[in-house]
């Protein structure tokens, strides 16, 4: 998948991407903020080590040039109905 901005670069560009793969594409497309989820931060420790290996940023924030990537572990769970060693989180972003 290739990311091509649909508006001039003078605008603040936000990319919502389900999974935080290929972060360099957002950087090259001059995206200002990418918000992703899906990783669940592994949901069960030590699976968080696996998500850390799969994703350049599996949770938290990362700066890549002018692009800020924010990955949330989310509120939901997958499979088992609990989390061990990871936190559910609700992300609130204020833009000014």
Buried (B, 14 or more C-beta within 10 A) or exposed (E): EEBEEEEEEEEEBEBEBEEBEBBEBBBBBEBBBBBBBBBBBBBBEEBBEEBBEEBBBBBEEBEBEEBBBBBBBBEEBEEEEEBEEBEBEEEEEEEE
